């Protein structure tokens, strides 16, 4: 399975949601990451994703 890698300037975590205790994670990126993020739009919306975060 191919990896989609991009650099994020910031991260925001919202939650837990009252209805199901779920969380929402948002990554903020700069304009130079736009072409890398385009691959995210091609993913099947029902597909389960495995997400890894690496810090520098």
N, C-alpha and C positions, 0 to 999 in steps of 0.2 A: 504494500500500500504506500503510495507516495506521501511525503510529508509536505505540509505547507508551513513555511517558516517566515516570520516577519519580526521586526523590531517594534516594541511598544514603548511609547513615551510615558504612559501612565496606566494604572489599572484602578478600576472602581468595582467594589463588591456591594451589592444591595441585597438585603434580606435579613432574616428569613421572612418569606411571605406568610401571612396569617392563614391562608387557605390550605397550604400543603407544606409549609416550612422549607420551600425551595429557595435557592439563591440565584441571582443574576450576576454574571461577571462580564465586565466591559473593558476591552483594551482600547486605548487611544493611541493612534499612530500618526506619523507625519506623512506629508504628501509623497515622499519618495517610496513609501511602502505600498502605494496604491496598486501597482501591477501585481504584487504578491498576494494582496487581498482579493483580487479578482477571482482566484481559484476557489475561494470560499463560496462564491456565488454559484459555482457549478456543482456543489455537493447536493446530494439527495436530502431534502428536508427531514426525512424520517430516519436518516442514517445516524447510528450511534457513533460518537466521536471519542477518541482517546486523546486527551490534551495533556501536554507536558509544558512546564514553565521552567526556564533556565535563567538565572540572573548573572550579571557581569559584575 
